[in-house]
């Protein structure tokens, strides 16, 4: 018992320390777990831990992950996205697999091994890419949406790859494994109901098992979960959800199929179920823990001696994988009509191998497709490509995006207007502000650096100027020295900060209205000296809150009064807290600010509740 507790504590503590650090440095949770496993490798070896046995247990996290992936793939949405999924995703997976397989075949690998390696390396890291694109605000961009479509297809493609890999088994590896088992005097201990059956009967049994999964998911889960939900015991529903996943995995194993295939199929069947979100929330914690354990065991199993001995081959292999994927993705982007800046984001973001590669490598070894030495080299190459991902995003940010902001070679427009109002950015926010001002007879000089967007606006008769509004020379030509109002409606926080800081410092007579990304950004802009800051989602959130009050029974006037009371209290508290904000210290480490927030909540929360109760009582 003591040994188990020590092992559990060491592994969990390593994950708790490594993952936040890796995420903070932009490496993502998967690399955090891998690095934790690498750091633990000597200790696990000293404790004589069976890492491979632990990994077999942890692989159930992969089964749960594929169940959740299936839950998120609603058949109707997949059908609506079929062109982009098949065109971008299918093209990328097939082309990359074939090119990498061809390269491996040319260096002397058997065609079965080469094809397996090509398929394994064709996939990219969903965890790293989605997290990074979300953090940078690029997920909803053209390149980000294209990347997400490919990742979605790749998640689905894992299933046919798992089905194909056993057919690529090498006879010599299978024979060697059988001989080793015979010498050991025991088998694997697994049960296969199709063993010894004629081929046609084995096929029918397998199809029957798949049909049973579809039938259970479509017709039996609803009444069963409805019956369990009636008990109103959360832990009982969690137990039922786990039993459902484990039962399907067991059924698939009994007929010789991958348990991941069965749980994925069950997830897709349940994607439109009313219990979908409940199932997902119940399974997610177990999936996260087991998946983290799986990646830790992968990291602990990496052969460092092999890496040091073959560092040139590992780095060269990683470089080839990245280069091939970038080229293939660039060609696909061009065929799909994705414009240049978005095409670069699309190509660079998907250039690494992904976390599914670790799963597929382990599966390929277990099914005699790859030998242990080749698998160890692949693990190293995959890890290096994932570690290189932050560098690829730096290249995009500093070179590609910067060049795009300069118009990809296009010179900034000559501004031939002399207006007292300047709007920086004519996107979702700046466009509405421009229309409102124009409707009231106020003419503004609008500057934006998205040349394609401006060309589209020109067709609607909207006049705007192309250029980077953060450039002092362009601001000067726009008449910032004579302007009375600057509206900063840019999308990126860094650009907003740069423009606000420069204007307040050099043109204090200009009234600056700045768009803030979130509450922390409000404090940041206030510390710069900007006194007219608008949170981009704040007014919409207030309107939603007012609608919620009405939906809960308050009349229109009472709901408006309740909203106004909350807004007054919130704005007053923000003003009190803003004076304590420091640009050089994160808000969560600023002790005076935290103390002030706690003090205000203790003082004002009861007052606000009293005001709300009074408004509700008057409304009755």
N, C-alpha and C positions, 0 to 999 in steps of 0.2 A: 504493500500500500504506500509506504514511504517513497519507494522508487517512482511509482506512478505520479505521486503528488509533486515530487521534485521535477520530473519531466514536464508535467503539465504547467507548472509555474514558470519554468525556464522558457518554454516555447511561447506561452502567452505574454510574458514580460518582454521577450524579444520583439514580438509583433507590436506590442503597445508602444515600445520605444522607436522602433525602426520605421513604421508606417507613417506616423505624423511627420517625422523628419524628412522622409522621402517625398511626401506630399508637399511639404513646405518648400523644398528645393525643385519642385516641378517634375519629379520623377514618377509619381503615381504610386498607388497602393501595391500594385503587383510587384514592381521593382523593390518596394520596401520589404515585402515578405521575402523575396529572393535574397536580398542583401542580409536580412535577418538570418535566413538559413545558412548563408555562406559564413556569417560570423559564428554561428552555433556549431558548425561542422566539427571543429576540434573537440568541443565539449561533449557533443553527442557521441563522438567516437570514443572518448575517454569513459563515458558512462555505458558504453557497449549497447547503445540503442540500435534496434533493428530499423534503420531508416526506411528500407524498402517495404517492410511489413507495415510500418506506420503510414507510408504513402498509399498502400492498398486501401487502408481504412479511409484516408483523407480523400481518395478519389471519389467517394460518394458525394463530396461537395460539388464535383463536376456534374454528377447526375442531377443534383438539385438545381445547379445553375442552368442546365439545359431545360429543365422543367419550367423555370421562371422565364427563360427566353421564349419558350413555346407559349406561355401565358400572355406575353406581350405582343405576340404576332397574330393579331386578329385577321382571320382569312379575308374579310372584306377590304381591310386596309392594304393587305399584301396584294390583292387583286388590283386595287386602284393604283398601286405603285409598281405594277408588274413591268412596265417598260423601262423605268429607271433601274429597278432591281436587276432585271435580266440584262439590260444593256450595259450599265456601268459595273454592277457587281458580278454578273456572270462573265462578262468580258474580261474583267480583271483576274478573277480566280482561274479561269481556263487558260488565258494567255500567259499569266505569270507561272502557273504550274508547268505548262509545256516548255516555256523558255528555260526555267530553272532545271527541269528534268533533262532537257537537251544538254545543258551545260554539264550536269553531273554525269550523263552518259558519255560525253566526250572526254571526261577526265578518268574514265575507266570503270564506273559503277555499272552494275547490271541494270537492265531496263526497269525491272520491278523496284529495285531500291531507288533508282533515279526518279521514277514517277512518284513514289511515296515521299521522297524528300521535297520534290517540287510542290506537291499538294500541301505538305506541312508548312513550308515556308511562304506559301502564297497568302496565308491569312495574316491579318494585322491585329494590333492590340486595341480592342474595343475600350478596355478600361482606361488606358493611357490617353487615347485620342479624344474620346468623348469628354473626359475630365479636363484635358488641356484646352480643347475648343470652347468648352463652357466657361472656363476661367478667363479666357481671352475675349469672350463675347463674339466668337466666330462661328458658333454652331448653326446660327440662322443665316449665315452668309451663303452665297452661291456655292463656294468651295466647301463650306462646312456641311451643307445639306447633301451635296454629292458624296462627300466622304461618309456621312452617316448611312446613305443608301447602300454603299459598298459594304460597310460594316454589318448592316442588317442582312445582306445576302450572305456574307461570310459566316454569320452565326447559323444561318440555315444550312450552309454548305458543309458545316462540320458533320452533319448527320450522314449524307451520302459518302463523305470521306471515310467516316468510321465504318460504313458498310463495305467500301471498296478495299480498304487496307488488308483484311484477312485473305482476300483473293490474290494478294501480291506476296504471300508468304514464300520464303526461300526454302526449297526442299532440304538443303543441307543444314540450315539452322533448325528446322523442325526435327530432322533425324537426330541431330546432336542433342537436342533437348530431350527427345524420347529416350535416347540411350542413357542420358544422365539420370532420368527418372527411373529407368529400369535398374540401374546400378544402385540407386538409393533405396530401391525396394518399395516405393510407394508412389501413388499418383497425386494428382492435384486435389483430390477430395471434392471435386465439383460434381454436380448432378446435371446431366444433359438428357432430357426426355427424348431427343431425336437421335441419340446415339444408337447405332445398329439398325435403324429403320431404313427401308428402301428410300431412294432419293425422292420419289413422288410423294410418299407418305410424310417424309421429313419436311418437304416443302409445304404440304397441306397443314401440318402441325404449326409451322411457323406463321403461315397466313392466318390460321385460326387464332393464334395468340395475339397478332396485331389487330384482328377484328374484335377480339375480346376487349382490348384496350380502348378502341374507338367506341364500342358499345357501352362499356362501363362509364367512360368519360361523358358520353352524350346522354345516357338515359338513367344511370343508376346513381351518379354522384349527387344530383340535385335532391332527390328524396332522402338519401342518406345524410347529407349535410344539413338538410332542413330539419331532420329528426334530431341530429346532434345539437344544432343551434338552439332548439327548443329548450335544452337543458340549461342554457345561458351560463355555461362554464367555459371560459376562454381556453383553459388548459386542455379540455376535452376536444375542442375543435382543433387545437394544435396537434394533439396526439393523432387525431383522425387524419389530418393532412399529411403528417409524417408516415402514418401507416399506408396511406394511399400511394405515396411516392415509393416507399420501400416495397410494397406489394407489386407494383408494376415493374420495378427494377428486378425483383425476384422472378416474375413471370418471364421477362425477356431473357434472363440468365438461364432459366430452365429449358428454353428452346434454342439456346446457343446464339442469341442475338445480344447486341450491346445494350445494357440497361439504359444508357443515355438515349438511345434511339426511342425506347418505349416511353420514357418520361417526357421527352421532347414532344412526341406525338400526343401524349395525354394533355400536355400543356396547351398545344394548339387547339385540341378539341374543347378545352375548357376556357379558351380565350374570350368567349362571349357569355360565359356563365356569370350569374349574379354573385357567385362566391369567389370570383377571380381575385379581387383585391384582398379579400380575407386570406385566401390561400397564399398569396404572394407575401403578405406581411407576416404570416406565421412561419413560412419556410425560410424567408430571407435571413434571419439571424443564424440559423443552423448552416445555411449555405455559405454565409460569409465566414463563419468560424472554420468550417471544414475546408473551404477553398483556400483560406489563408494558411491553414495547416498544410495543405497540398503544396502550395508554392514554397513554404518554408522547407518542406522535405525535398523539393526539387533543388532549392539552393544548397541545402546540406549535402545533397548527393553529387554536386558538381565536382569534377576531378581537377583540383588545382594543379597537381603535378602535371597532368596532361595539358592544361592551359599554359603553364610556364614553358613546357617542352615544345609546344606547337603554337606559340603566341603569334608567329607570322601567319600561319595557316588560318588561325581563328580570326585575326583582324582582317586578313585578305578575304576570307569567306564572307564575313559580315559586310565588308565594303561591296563585294560583288552582289550580294542579296539586295542591299539598299539601292545600288546603281541600277540593277535590272528592274526592280519594282518602280523606281522613279521613271525610267524610260517607258515602261509598259503603261503606267498610269498617265503619263503625259500624252502618249498616243491616243489612249482611250478618251482622255479629256478633249483632245482636238477633234476626234470623230464625233463626240457628243455635243460639240459646240460650246464648251465651257471656256469663258474668256481667260485671258492670260493670267491675271493676278489670282483669280479663283482656281485656275488650273495648277498654278504653283502650290497653292495651299493644299489642293487635292492630292497632288503628287508627293509632296514632302511629308504630309501628315501620315500617309498610309505606307510609308516605305519600310517600316520595321516589320519583323515577325511578331506574332502575338502570343498571348497567354495560352491560347488553345494549342499552340505548337508543343508545349510541355505535355499536355494531355495526350496529343496524338503520338508524340515520340514514345511515351510510356506504353500506349496501346500498341504501337508498331513493334516494340520490343517484345511485348507479351504475346503477339501473334506471329513472331518469327519473321518479320519483314525487315527489321534492322538488327544488326549485331550490336553488342554493348559498346564497342569502341566507337562505331559510327554515331550511335545515339549520344554518347558523351560529347563528341565533337559538335554535334548539332545543338545540344543544350548550350554549349559555350557560345556558339555563333548567334543563336536566338537571343541570349542574354545580352550580348554586346550590341546587337541591333536595337534592342529596347533601351539600353543605356544611352545610345546615340540619339534617341528621339528628341530630348530637350535641345540638343545641338541643332537638329534640323529645324526646329521651331525658331531658334535664335536666328538662323540663316534667313528664314522667312520674314521674321519681324524686322531685322536690321537691314536686310538687303532688298528683298522682294517688296514687302509692304512699303518700305521707305521710298523705293523707286516708283511704286504706284502712286504714292502721295504726291510725288513730283510729276505725275501725269504720264509715267512710263515714257519719258522723253518729250512730252508735250509741254510747251511753255504756258505759264499762267496767262490768263486773258488780260487784256488791257482794260482797266476799269474807266469808263467814260462818264460816270455819274458822280455827283457830289451830294450825297444824302446825309442827313443827320443821324440816320439809323443804319447800323450794320448788323447783319445776321450771319453768324458763322455756322454753316451746316444747314442744308435744306432737305433733311430726311423726314422721319415720322413726326418729330417735334418741331423742327424749324419750319417745315412746310405749312403746318397749321398756324403758327405764329405769323408767318409772312402773309397768309391769306387774311387773317384777322386784321392785321395792320392795313393791308391794301383796301379792305372793305371799308375802313374808316377814313380813307384818304391819305394814309401815311405811306410814303414810298421808302423802301429799304433797299440797301445794297446787299445782295445775297451772295455769299461765297461758299463753294463746296468743292471737294477734291475728288468726287466720283464722276468722272467724265461721262461714263455711259448713262448714269442717272440724269445728268444735266442735258444730254442729247435727247433723252426721252421727254424731259420736261419742255424742251424747246418746241417739240411737236404740238404741245398743248398751249403754246403761246406764253410760257412762263420764262422770264428773262432772269438768268443767274450767271455768275461768273465762276470760271474754273480756277482753282488755285488752293494752296495750303494757307488757311487763315492764320496759322501760327507764325508765318514768316513776317518779320517786321517790315520788309520792303513792300509786301503785298498789302499789309494793313495801312501803310503810309499812302499807297496809291488809292486805297479805298476811302481815304480821308479821315483816319482815326483821330488826327490832331484837331479836326473841327467837329467831330461827331459828338453827340450828346448821349447816345445810347448804343451799347453793344450787347447783343443777345447771343450767348454762347450755347449753341444747340448741337454740338459735336457728339459723336457716339462714344469715343474712347476717352477714358478717364485721364490718361496721360496728356492727351491733346487739350482737353478742357483745362487741366491745371496749368499747362504751359501758357495758354492764351490768357487766362485770367490773371496769372501772376505778372506777365509782361505788361498787360494793359493797366492794371492797378498801380504798378510801380512807375510807369512812364507817362500815363495819361490819367491822373487822379480826377480830372474833371468829368470823365466819361462814366455814366451810370452803367454798371455791368449787371446784367441778369444772366445767371449761370445755371445750366442744367446739372443736377447732381445725380449720380448713379444710385446712391443709397444714403442712409443716415450718416454713416461715418464720413462719406464724401462731403456732406453738408458741413460737418464740423471742420473738415480739411479746408474747404473753400472759405469758410468764415475766418479761419486762422490766417488766411492769405490777405484778408481785408475785404472780401466780397460780402456785401450786406443784403443782396437780393438773390437768394438761392432757392431754386425750385426742384424738389425731388421728382424725378420723372414718373414715378408710379403712385405718388402720394394722393393726388386728387382722385385718380381712378379708384384707389383703395377706399377713400372716404365715401365715394358714391356707392361702392359695393357694400360698405358697412351700413350706410343708410338704407339700402335695399334690404339688407338682412334684418334690420330693425322692423321694417314694414312687413316682411314675410313672417316675422314672429308675433305680429299682432298690433304693432304701434301704428297710429294713423300718420298721414304724410307730414303734418306740422310737427308732431312729436318726434318723428324720426329725424327731421331736419334739425330740430332743437338739440336732440341727443348728439347728432353728428357735430354740430357747432360747438357744443360743450367739450366734446373730446378734442376737437381741433384746437380750441383755445388753450386747453390745458397742455396739449402736446407741444404746441408752438412756444408757450411760455417756458416749459421745461427745457426745450432745446436751447433756448436763448440762455438759460441759466447754466447749462452744461457746456455750451460752446466756448465760453470764456476760459474754461479749464483744459481745453483740448490743446495738445502739443503735437506739432508735425513730426517730431523726431521720436515720439513714443507711441506704440500702438495703443488704441483705446483700452484694450483689455489688460494692459500693463500700467495704465495711468491711474495710480491709486487715488489721488484727489478727485479725479473724474468719476471713478467707480463709487467712491464714498458719497459724492454729490448725487449720483443717480439713485443710490439706495435711500438717501435722505429724502429726496423728492418723492420717490415712490411711497415711502412710509407716510409722508405728509399729505400727498395729493390723491393717492388712490382712494382712500376713504371719502375725501371730499367729492371726487368725481362720481363715486358710487351713489353718494347722497343726492347729488344733482340729478343723476339719471333716474333715481327712484322718484324724485319730485316731479320730473318732467312726465314720467309714465303715469303718475297719480293724477296730474292735471289733465292728461289726455283722456283719462277715463271719465 
